[in-house]
Amino acid sequence: MEWHEGIGVSLLTTLGIPEDIVDATLDHHQPRSAPDKLQTLADVIYVGNVLAGDHFEWLSRSTEACSSSVVAILKSYADLLPEIEVVSNEMLAALS
């Protein structure tokens, strides 16, 4: 758990990912309030992480703090889930 972010940053940096993108991934697993609007790349990554099913249980013994944020995000972006499923399946098929 303590190395997750450091390893991710190191990997992205080694792959030559631009610093702005690497910075946007920092704390992507930290529970926070659901953003009203997706204003930053960090917001997009956080919401995408939640929509992908990462509910942060491994970070904390109590999931109550992040549950309301997860529910709010799922309600706000529920209409995207079918399209995400289609695109995900297409990507998986292309990589198989």
Biopython code that builds the backbone (N, CA, C, O; Angstrom):
import numpy as np
from Bio.PDB.StructureBuilder import StructureBuilder

atoms = [
    (1, "MET", "N", (0.822, -1.189, 0.000)),
    (1, "MET", "CA", (0.000, 0.000, 0.000)),
    (1, "MET", "C", (0.871, 1.259, 0.000)),
    (1, "MET", "O", (0.564, 2.220, -0.704)),
    (2, "GLU", "N", (1.936, 1.261, 0.770)),
    (2, "GLU", "CA", (2.783, 2.444, 0.877)),
    (2, "GLU", "C", (3.584, 2.691, -0.404)),
    (2, "GLU", "O", (3.975, 3.827, -0.671)),
    (3, "TRP", "N", (3.828, 1.671, -1.180)),
    (3, "TRP", "CA", (4.641, 1.802, -2.384)),
    (3, "TRP", "C", (3.821, 2.040, -3.639)),
    (3, "TRP", "O", (4.377, 2.399, -4.677)),
    (4, "HIS", "N", (2.539, 1.853, -3.567)),
    (4, "HIS", "CA", (1.667, 1.905, -4.746)),
    (4, "HIS", "C", (1.914, 3.166, -5.574)),
    (4, "HIS", "O", (2.195, 3.081, -6.770)),
    (5, "GLU", "N", (1.811, 4.316, -4.947)),
    (5, "GLU", "CA", (1.954, 5.567, -5.674)),
    (5, "GLU", "C", (3.382, 5.755, -6.194)),
    (5, "GLU", "O", (3.579, 6.157, -7.341)),
    (6, "GLY", "N", (4.364, 5.469, -5.360)),
    (6, "GLY", "CA", (5.758, 5.642, -5.759)),
    (6, "GLY", "C", (6.135, 4.785, -6.948)),
    (6, "GLY", "O", (6.830, 5.241, -7.856)),
    (7, "ILE", "N", (5.678, 3.550, -6.944)),
    (7, "ILE", "CA", (5.966, 2.652, -8.064)),
    (7, "ILE", "C", (5.273, 3.158, -9.322)),
    (7, "ILE", "O", (5.861, 3.157, -10.403)),
    (8, "GLY", "N", (4.024, 3.589, -9.180)),
    (8, "GLY", "CA", (3.292, 4.114, -10.329)),
    (8, "GLY", "C", (3.967, 5.328, -10.931)),
    (8, "GLY", "O", (4.113, 5.423, -12.150)),
    (9, "VAL", "N", (4.381, 6.259, -10.082)),
    (9, "VAL", "CA", (5.061, 7.464, -10.556)),
    (9, "VAL", "C", (6.371, 7.095, -11.244)),
    (9, "VAL", "O", (6.685, 7.624, -12.311)),
    (10, "SER", "N", (7.125, 6.199, -10.643)),
    (10, "SER", "CA", (8.393, 5.774, -11.246)),
    (10, "SER", "C", (8.171, 5.127, -12.605)),
    (10, "SER", "O", (8.899, 5.413, -13.556)),
    (11, "LEU", "N", (7.188, 4.273, -12.701)),
    (11, "LEU", "CA", (6.893, 3.593, -13.963)),
    (11, "LEU", "C", (6.472, 4.588, -15.038)),
    (11, "LEU", "O", (6.978, 4.543, -16.159)),
    (12, "LEU", "N", (5.549, 5.482, -14.703)),
    (12, "LEU", "CA", (5.092, 6.464, -15.681)),
    (12, "LEU", "C", (6.227, 7.382, -16.132)),
    (12, "LEU", "O", (6.335, 7.712, -17.313)),
    (13, "THR", "N", (7.064, 7.786, -15.192)),
    (13, "THR", "CA", (8.197, 8.645, -15.521)),
    (13, "THR", "C", (9.179, 7.911, -16.431)),
    (13, "THR", "O", (9.671, 8.479, -17.406)),
    (14, "THR", "N", (9.462, 6.654, -16.111)),
    (14, "THR", "CA", (10.372, 5.847, -16.926)),
    (14, "THR", "C", (9.826, 5.662, -18.343)),
    (14, "THR", "O", (10.591, 5.610, -19.306)),
    (15, "LEU", "N", (8.521, 5.563, -18.463)),
    (15, "LEU", "CA", (7.900, 5.405, -19.782)),
    (15, "LEU", "C", (7.858, 6.711, -20.565)),
    (15, "LEU", "O", (7.445, 6.737, -21.725)),
    (16, "GLY", "N", (8.291, 7.798, -19.918)),
    (16, "GLY", "CA", (8.325, 9.086, -20.612)),
    (16, "GLY", "C", (6.996, 9.811, -20.650)),
    (16, "GLY", "O", (6.785, 10.688, -21.488)),
    (17, "ILE", "N", (6.100, 9.450, -19.749)),
    (17, "ILE", "CA", (4.798, 10.118, -19.687)),
    (17, "ILE", "C", (5.026, 11.561, -19.217)),
    (17, "ILE", "O", (5.795, 11.782, -18.282)),
    (18, "PRO", "N", (4.380, 12.536, -19.841)),
    (18, "PRO", "CA", (4.574, 13.932, -19.439)),
    (18, "PRO", "C", (4.266, 14.159, -17.947)),
    (18, "PRO", "O", (3.379, 13.532, -17.369)),
    (19, "GLU", "N", (5.030, 15.071, -17.361)),
    (19, "GLU", "CA", (4.938, 15.335, -15.925)),
    (19, "GLU", "C", (3.524, 15.744, -15.494)),
    (19, "GLU", "O", (3.086, 15.369, -14.407)),
    (20, "ASP", "N", (2.810, 16.499, -16.322)),
    (20, "ASP", "CA", (1.447, 16.902, -15.971)),
    (20, "ASP", "C", (0.537, 15.694, -15.781)),
    (20, "ASP", "O", (-0.317, 15.679, -14.894)),
    (21, "ILE", "N", (0.728, 14.693, -16.617)),
    (21, "ILE", "CA", (-0.092, 13.481, -16.504)),
    (21, "ILE", "C", (0.327, 12.686, -15.275)),
    (21, "ILE", "O", (-0.526, 12.200, -14.532)),
    (22, "VAL", "N", (1.617, 12.551, -15.056)),
    (22, "VAL", "CA", (2.108, 11.841, -13.865)),
    (22, "VAL", "C", (1.570, 12.518, -12.606)),
    (22, "VAL", "O", (1.092, 11.843, -11.694)),
    (23, "ASP", "N", (1.647, 13.840, -12.553)),
    (23, "ASP", "CA", (1.152, 14.576, -11.385)),
    (23, "ASP", "C", (-0.342, 14.354, -11.160)),
    (23, "ASP", "O", (-0.801, 14.301, -10.018)),
    (24, "ALA", "N", (-1.094, 14.227, -12.242)),
    (24, "ALA", "CA", (-2.542, 14.023, -12.125)),
    (24, "ALA", "C", (-2.883, 12.670, -11.511)),
    (24, "ALA", "O", (-3.981, 12.486, -10.986)),
    (25, "THR", "N", (-1.946, 11.718, -11.574)),
    (25, "THR", "CA", (-2.221, 10.396, -11.004)),
    (25, "THR", "C", (-1.945, 10.324, -9.503)),
    (25, "THR", "O", (-2.346, 9.371, -8.835)),
    (26, "LEU", "N", (-1.258, 11.339, -8.981)),
    (26, "LEU", "CA", (-0.944, 11.331, -7.550)),
    (26, "LEU", "C", (-2.230, 11.308, -6.738)),
    (26, "LEU", "O", (-3.183, 12.025, -7.044)),
    (27, "ASP", "N", (-2.250, 10.487, -5.713)),
    (27, "ASP", "CA", (-3.395, 10.377, -4.792)),
    (27, "ASP", "C", (-4.692, 9.940, -5.478)),
    (27, "ASP", "O", (-5.779, 10.235, -4.982)),
    (28, "HIS", "N", (-4.590, 9.242, -6.609)),
    (28, "HIS", "CA", (-5.807, 8.829, -7.306)),
    (28, "HIS", "C", (-6.621, 7.801, -6.527)),
    (28, "HIS", "O", (-7.781, 7.551, -6.854)),
    (29, "HIS", "N", (-6.027, 7.212, -5.511)),
    (29, "HIS", "CA", (-6.755, 6.252, -4.670)),
    (29, "HIS", "C", (-7.267, 6.873, -3.376)),
    (29, "HIS", "O", (-7.956, 6.205, -2.605)),
    (30, "GLN", "N", (-6.946, 8.129, -3.125)),
    (30, "GLN", "CA", (-7.354, 8.756, -1.878)),
    (30, "GLN", "C", (-8.816, 9.172, -1.958)),
    (30, "GLN", "O", (-9.182, 9.977, -2.813)),
    (31, "PRO", "N", (-9.654, 8.634, -1.079)),
    (31, "PRO", "CA", (-11.079, 9.022, -1.096)),
    (31, "PRO", "C", (-11.228, 10.525, -0.911)),
    (31, "PRO", "O", (-10.530, 11.143, -0.107)),
    (32, "ARG", "N", (-12.137, 11.088, -1.660)),
    (32, "ARG", "CA", (-12.423, 12.522, -1.570)),
    (32, "ARG", "C", (-13.851, 12.749, -2.024)),
    (32, "ARG", "O", (-14.524, 11.830, -2.489)),
    (33, "SER", "N", (-14.294, 13.962, -1.887)),
    (33, "SER", "CA", (-15.645, 14.304, -2.326)),
    (33, "SER", "C", (-15.744, 14.167, -3.835)),
    (33, "SER", "O", (-14.778, 14.394, -4.563)),
    (34, "ALA", "N", (-16.913, 13.798, -4.281)),
    (34, "ALA", "CA", (-17.144, 13.689, -5.715)),
    (34, "ALA", "C", (-17.093, 15.084, -6.326)),
    (34, "ALA", "O", (-17.768, 15.993, -5.841)),
    (35, "PRO", "N", (-16.301, 15.266, -7.386)),
    (35, "PRO", "CA", (-16.248, 16.592, -8.007)),
    (35, "PRO", "C", (-17.569, 16.922, -8.691)),
    (35, "PRO", "O", (-18.178, 16.061, -9.325)),
    (36, "ASP", "N", (-18.011, 18.183, -8.560)),
    (36, "ASP", "CA", (-19.243, 18.602, -9.238)),
    (36, "ASP", "C", (-19.071, 18.561, -10.746)),
    (36, "ASP", "O", (-19.978, 18.177, -11.485)),
    (37, "LYS", "N", (-17.888, 18.966, -11.183)),
    (37, "LYS", "CA", (-17.543, 18.954, -12.604)),
    (37, "LYS", "C", (-16.145, 18.367, -12.729)),
    (37, "LYS", "O", (-15.330, 18.468, -11.811)),
    (38, "LEU", "N", (-15.883, 17.762, -13.860)),
    (38, "LEU", "CA", (-14.539, 17.273, -14.130)),
    (38, "LEU", "C", (-13.743, 18.445, -14.674)),
    (38, "LEU", "O", (-13.814, 18.766, -15.861)),
    (39, "GLN", "N", (-12.979, 19.084, -13.788)),
    (39, "GLN", "CA", (-12.262, 20.297, -14.169)),
    (39, "GLN", "C", (-10.781, 20.057, -14.428)),
    (39, "GLN", "O", (-10.133, 20.845, -15.117)),
    (40, "THR", "N", (-10.248, 18.982, -13.886)),
    (40, "THR", "CA", (-8.822, 18.707, -14.045)),
    (40, "THR", "C", (-8.629, 17.264, -14.483)),
    (40, "THR", "O", (-9.537, 16.440, -14.373)),
    (41, "LEU", "N", (-7.444, 16.975, -14.975)),
    (41, "LEU", "CA", (-7.115, 15.597, -15.326)),
    (41, "LEU", "C", (-7.158, 14.710, -14.079)),
    (41, "LEU", "O", (-7.554, 13.547, -14.162)),
    (42, "ALA", "N", (-6.758, 15.245, -12.932)),
    (42, "ALA", "CA", (-6.831, 14.487, -11.682)),
    (42, "ALA", "C", (-8.276, 14.098, -11.365)),
    (42, "ALA", "O", (-8.518, 12.995, -10.874)),
    (43, "ASP", "N", (-9.239, 14.983, -11.636)),
    (43, "ASP", "CA", (-10.656, 14.657, -11.441)),
    (43, "ASP", "C", (-11.082, 13.512, -12.355)),
    (43, "ASP", "O", (-11.787, 12.596, -11.932)),
    (44, "VAL", "N", (-10.650, 13.574, -13.606)),
    (44, "VAL", "CA", (-11.001, 12.537, -14.582)),
    (44, "VAL", "C", (-10.435, 11.191, -14.135)),
    (44, "VAL", "O", (-11.124, 10.173, -14.199)),
    (45, "ILE", "N", (-9.192, 11.187, -13.687)),
    (45, "ILE", "CA", (-8.552, 9.940, -13.242)),
    (45, "ILE", "C", (-9.249, 9.393, -12.000)),
    (45, "ILE", "O", (-9.476, 8.188, -11.895)),
    (46, "TYR", "N", (-9.588, 10.267, -11.068)),
    (46, "TYR", "CA", (-10.271, 9.820, -9.842)),
    (46, "TYR", "C", (-11.630, 9.213, -10.182)),
    (46, "TYR", "O", (-11.951, 8.114, -9.730)),
    (47, "VAL", "N", (-12.423, 9.922, -10.971)),
    (47, "VAL", "CA", (-13.758, 9.424, -11.322)),
    (47, "VAL", "C", (-13.635, 8.139, -12.139)),
    (47, "VAL", "O", (-14.391, 7.191, -11.923)),
    (48, "GLY", "N", (-12.696, 8.104, -13.066)),
    (48, "GLY", "CA", (-12.480, 6.883, -13.842)),
    (48, "GLY", "C", (-12.111, 5.705, -12.963)),
    (48, "GLY", "O", (-12.549, 4.580, -13.201)),
    (49, "ASN", "N", (-11.309, 5.965, -11.952)),
    (49, "ASN", "CA", (-10.909, 4.930, -11.006)),
    (49, "ASN", "C", (-12.133, 4.368, -10.271)),
    (49, "ASN", "O", (-12.264, 3.157, -10.093)),
    (50, "VAL", "N", (-13.013, 5.261, -9.855)),
    (50, "VAL", "CA", (-14.237, 4.828, -9.168)),
    (50, "VAL", "C", (-15.126, 4.040, -10.123)),
    (50, "VAL", "O", (-15.641, 2.980, -9.765)),
    (51, "LEU", "N", (-15.310, 4.559, -11.350)),
    (51, "LEU", "CA", (-16.155, 3.867, -12.323)),
    (51, "LEU", "C", (-15.590, 2.504, -12.700)),
    (51, "LEU", "O", (-16.337, 1.600, -13.076)),
    (52, "ALA", "N", (-14.279, 2.357, -12.601)),
    (52, "ALA", "CA", (-13.639, 1.076, -12.906)),
    (52, "ALA", "C", (-13.811, 0.068, -11.775)),
    (52, "ALA", "O", (-13.444, -1.099, -11.908)),
    (53, "GLY", "N", (-14.371, 0.531, -10.663)),
    (53, "GLY", "CA", (-14.658, -0.391, -9.567)),
    (53, "GLY", "C", (-13.703, -0.303, -8.404)),
    (53, "GLY", "O", (-13.807, -1.102, -7.473)),
    (54, "ASP", "N", (-12.783, 0.629, -8.417)),
    (54, "ASP", "CA", (-11.856, 0.782, -7.300)),
    (54, "ASP", "C", (-12.505, 1.643, -6.236)),
    (54, "ASP", "O", (-12.625, 2.859, -6.387)),
    (55, "HIS", "N", (-12.916, 1.004, -5.174)),
    (55, "HIS", "CA", (-13.637, 1.718, -4.121)),
    (55, "HIS", "C", (-12.786, 1.956, -2.887)),
    (55, "HIS", "O", (-13.319, 2.270, -1.823)),
    (56, "PHE", "N", (-11.492, 1.814, -3.009)),
    (56, "PHE", "CA", (-10.544, 2.251, -1.996)),
    (56, "PHE", "C", (-10.581, 1.483, -0.680)),
    (56, "PHE", "O", (-10.019, 1.949, 0.311)),
    (57, "GLU", "N", (-11.218, 0.333, -0.644)),
    (57, "GLU", "CA", (-11.316, -0.407, 0.608)),
    (57, "GLU", "C", (-9.947, -0.756, 1.184)),
    (57, "GLU", "O", (-9.788, -0.836, 2.402)),
    (58, "TRP", "N", (-8.968, -0.961, 0.323)),
    (58, "TRP", "CA", (-7.653, -1.393, 0.787)),
    (58, "TRP", "C", (-6.900, -0.280, 1.500)),
    (58, "TRP", "O", (-5.881, -0.544, 2.139)),
    (59, "LEU", "N", (-7.378, 0.966, 1.407)),
    (59, "LEU", "CA", (-6.692, 2.073, 2.060)),
    (59, "LEU", "C", (-7.098, 2.274, 3.511)),
    (59, "LEU", "O", (-6.347, 2.848, 4.300)),
    (60, "SER", "N", (-8.262, 1.809, 3.853)),
    (60, "SER", "CA", (-8.809, 2.176, 5.153)),
    (60, "SER", "C", (-9.619, 1.031, 5.729)),
    (60, "SER", "O", (-10.161, 0.195, 5.005)),
    (61, "ARG", "N", (-9.686, 1.016, 7.025)),
    (61, "ARG", "CA", (-10.538, 0.011, 7.676)),
    (61, "ARG", "C", (-11.999, 0.392, 7.559)),
    (61, "ARG", "O", (-12.870, -0.477, 7.598)),
    (62, "SER", "N", (-12.280, 1.666, 7.419)),
    (62, "SER", "CA", (-13.647, 2.157, 7.313)),
    (62, "SER", "C", (-13.905, 2.662, 5.907)),
    (62, "SER", "O", (-13.178, 3.516, 5.399)),
    (63, "THR", "N", (-14.936, 2.132, 5.286)),
    (63, "THR", "CA", (-15.263, 2.581, 3.934)),
    (63, "THR", "C", (-16.399, 3.595, 3.949)),
    (63, "THR", "O", (-16.802, 4.073, 2.888)),
    (64, "GLU", "N", (-16.921, 3.932, 5.112)),
    (64, "GLU", "CA", (-18.035, 4.872, 5.183)),
    (64, "GLU", "C", (-17.674, 6.232, 4.612)),
    (64, "GLU", "O", (-18.493, 6.864, 3.944)),
    (65, "ALA", "N", (-16.463, 6.684, 4.866)),
    (65, "ALA", "CA", (-16.043, 8.013, 4.415)),
    (65, "ALA", "C", (-16.082, 8.127, 2.903)),
    (65, "ALA", "O", (-16.456, 9.173, 2.372)),
    (66, "CYS", "N", (-15.701, 7.066, 2.200)),
    (66, "CYS", "CA", (-15.673, 7.163, 0.746)),
    (66, "CYS", "C", (-16.957, 6.660, 0.105)),
    (66, "CYS", "O", (-17.162, 6.887, -1.087)),
    (67, "SER", "N", (-17.821, 5.991, 0.841)),
    (67, "SER", "CA", (-19.042, 5.434, 0.266)),
    (67, "SER", "C", (-19.940, 6.493, -0.350)),
    (67, "SER", "O", (-20.480, 6.285, -1.436)),
    (68, "SER", "N", (-20.109, 7.627, 0.324)),
    (68, "SER", "CA", (-20.985, 8.663, -0.222)),
    (68, "SER", "C", (-20.399, 9.248, -1.498)),
    (68, "SER", "O", (-21.142, 9.578, -2.422)),
    (69, "SER", "N", (-19.084, 9.380, -1.565)),
    (69, "SER", "CA", (-18.437, 9.876, -2.772)),
    (69, "SER", "C", (-18.622, 8.892, -3.922)),
    (69, "SER", "O", (-18.931, 9.296, -5.043)),
    (70, "VAL", "N", (-18.435, 7.615, -3.651)),
    (70, "VAL", "CA", (-18.599, 6.583, -4.684)),
    (70, "VAL", "C", (-20.029, 6.584, -5.200)),
    (70, "VAL", "O", (-20.247, 6.536, -6.410)),
    (71, "VAL", "N", (-21.002, 6.639, -4.305)),
    (71, "VAL", "CA", (-22.407, 6.651, -4.707)),
    (71, "VAL", "C", (-22.710, 7.885, -5.554)),
    (71, "VAL", "O", (-23.396, 7.788, -6.571)),
    (72, "ALA", "N", (-22.204, 9.040, -5.138)),
    (72, "ALA", "CA", (-22.438, 10.274, -5.894)),
    (72, "ALA", "C", (-21.832, 10.187, -7.293)),
    (72, "ALA", "O", (-22.451, 10.609, -8.270)),
    (73, "ILE", "N", (-20.636, 9.646, -7.386)),
    (73, "ILE", "CA", (-19.988, 9.511, -8.697)),
    (73, "ILE", "C", (-20.759, 8.532, -9.574)),
    (73, "ILE", "O", (-20.997, 8.803, -10.751)),
    (74, "LEU", "N", (-21.143, 7.413, -9.012)),
    (74, "LEU", "CA", (-21.878, 6.422, -9.800)),
    (74, "LEU", "C", (-23.211, 6.989, -10.288)),
    (74, "LEU", "O", (-23.628, 6.704, -11.411)),
    (75, "LYS", "N", (-23.885, 7.788, -9.454)),
    (75, "LYS", "CA", (-25.140, 8.424, -9.880)),
    (75, "LYS", "C", (-24.888, 9.453, -10.975)),
    (75, "LYS", "O", (-25.617, 9.508, -11.965)),
    (76, "SER", "N", (-23.863, 10.260, -10.795)),
    (76, "SER", "CA", (-23.586, 11.338, -11.745)),
    (76, "SER", "C", (-23.167, 10.829, -13.118)),
    (76, "SER", "O", (-23.485, 11.441, -14.137)),
    (77, "TYR", "N", (-22.457, 9.714, -13.140)),
    (77, "TYR", "CA", (-21.879, 9.240, -14.395)),
    (77, "TYR", "C", (-22.424, 7.886, -14.836)),
    (77, "TYR", "O", (-21.830, 7.224, -15.687)),
    (78, "ALA", "N", (-23.548, 7.475, -14.264)),
    (78, "ALA", "CA", (-24.137, 6.175, -14.591)),
    (78, "ALA", "C", (-24.446, 6.040, -16.076)),
    (78, "ALA", "O", (-24.365, 4.943, -16.630)),
    (79, "ASP", "N", (-24.800, 7.143, -16.721)),
    (79, "ASP", "CA", (-25.143, 7.078, -18.141)),
    (79, "ASP", "C", (-23.941, 6.728, -19.024)),
    (79, "ASP", "O", (-24.113, 6.320, -20.172)),
    (80, "LEU", "N", (-22.730, 6.886, -18.492)),
    (80, "LEU", "CA", (-21.522, 6.548, -19.249)),
    (80, "LEU", "C", (-21.154, 5.070, -19.166)),
    (80, "LEU", "O", (-20.401, 4.568, -20.000)),
    (81, "LEU", "N", (-21.680, 4.381, -18.171)),
    (81, "LEU", "CA", (-21.264, 3.000, -17.927)),
    (81, "LEU", "C", (-21.497, 2.058, -19.109)),
    (81, "LEU", "O", (-20.613, 1.253, -19.401)),
    (82, "PRO", "N", (-22.642, 2.112, -19.809)),
    (82, "PRO", "CA", (-22.795, 1.217, -20.975)),
    (82, "PRO", "C", (-21.750, 1.480, -22.067)),
    (82, "PRO", "O", (-21.210, 0.540, -22.651)),
    (83, "GLU", "N", (-21.470, 2.751, -22.337)),
    (83, "GLU", "CA", (-20.469, 3.074, -23.353)),
    (83, "GLU", "C", (-19.078, 2.627, -22.903)),
    (83, "GLU", "O", (-18.294, 2.130, -23.712)),
    (84, "ILE", "N", (-18.773, 2.801, -21.621)),
    (84, "ILE", "CA", (-17.488, 2.354, -21.078)),
    (84, "ILE", "C", (-17.352, 0.847, -21.250)),
    (84, "ILE", "O", (-16.280, 0.354, -21.601)),
    (85, "GLU", "N", (-18.426, 0.121, -21.008)),
    (85, "GLU", "CA", (-18.418, -1.338, -21.151)),
    (85, "GLU", "C", (-18.130, -1.740, -22.600)),
    (85, "GLU", "O", (-17.337, -2.650, -22.843)),
    (86, "VAL", "N", (-18.763, -1.074, -23.549)),
    (86, "VAL", "CA", (-18.555, -1.380, -24.973)),
    (86, "VAL", "C", (-17.104, -1.117, -25.362)),
    (86, "VAL", "O", (-16.459, -1.963, -25.981)),
    (87, "VAL", "N", (-16.596, 0.053, -24.999)),
    (87, "VAL", "CA", (-15.224, 0.411, -25.365)),
    (87, "VAL", "C", (-14.227, -0.530, -24.683)),
    (87, "VAL", "O", (-13.241, -0.941, -25.294)),
    (88, "SER", "N", (-14.483, -0.865, -23.426)),
    (88, "SER", "CA", (-13.599, -1.796, -22.707)),
    (88, "SER", "C", (-13.555, -3.147, -23.393)),
    (88, "SER", "O", (-12.484, -3.730, -23.560)),
    (89, "ASN", "N", (-14.709, -3.643, -23.789)),
    (89, "ASN", "CA", (-14.759, -4.951, -24.477)),
    (89, "ASN", "C", (-14.038, -4.891, -25.821)),
    (89, "ASN", "O", (-13.370, -5.849, -26.210)),
    (90, "GLU", "N", (-14.171, -3.773, -26.531)),
    (90, "GLU", "CA", (-13.458, -3.623, -27.810)),
    (90, "GLU", "C", (-11.949, -3.627, -27.592)),
    (90, "GLU", "O", (-11.207, -4.250, -28.351)),
    (91, "MET", "N", (-11.502, -2.932, -26.558)),
    (91, "MET", "CA", (-10.067, -2.896, -26.257)),
    (91, "MET", "C", (-9.559, -4.270, -25.860)),
    (91, "MET", "O", (-8.485, -4.688, -26.295)),
    (92, "LEU", "N", (-10.323, -4.976, -25.037)),
    (92, "LEU", "CA", (-9.918, -6.324, -24.632)),
    (92, "LEU", "C", (-9.830, -7.257, -25.834)),
    (92, "LEU", "O", (-8.905, -8.062, -25.940)),
    (93, "ALA", "N", (-10.803, -7.141, -26.740)),
    (93, "ALA", "CA", (-10.792, -7.980, -27.947)),
    (93, "ALA", "C", (-9.576, -7.659, -28.819)),
    (93, "ALA", "O", (-8.942, -8.557, -29.373)),
    (94, "ALA", "N", (-9.267, -6.387, -28.931)),
    (94, "ALA", "CA", (-8.116, -5.992, -29.756)),
    (94, "ALA", "C", (-6.794, -6.470, -29.165)),
    (94, "ALA", "O", (-5.842, -6.733, -29.900)),
    (95, "LEU", "N", (-6.733, -6.582, -27.867)),
    (95, "LEU", "CA", (-5.503, -6.989, -27.202)),
    (95, "LEU", "C", (-5.383, -8.513, -27.038)),
    (95, "LEU", "O", (-4.337, -9.020, -26.633)),
    (96, "SER", "N", (-6.446, -9.219, -27.352)),
    (96, "SER", "CA", (-6.429, -10.686, -27.192)),
    (96, "SER", "C", (-5.744, -11.361, -28.344)),
    (96, "SER", "O", (-5.642, -12.587, -28.369)),
]
sb = StructureBuilder()
sb.init_structure("model")
sb.init_model(0)
sb.init_chain("A")
sb.init_seg("    ")
for serial, (resi, resn, name, xyz) in enumerate(atoms, 1):
    if name == "N":
        sb.init_residue(resn, " ", resi, " ")
    sb.init_atom(name, np.array(xyz, "f"), 0.0, 1.0, " ", f" {name:<3s}", serial, name[0])
structure = sb.get_structure()
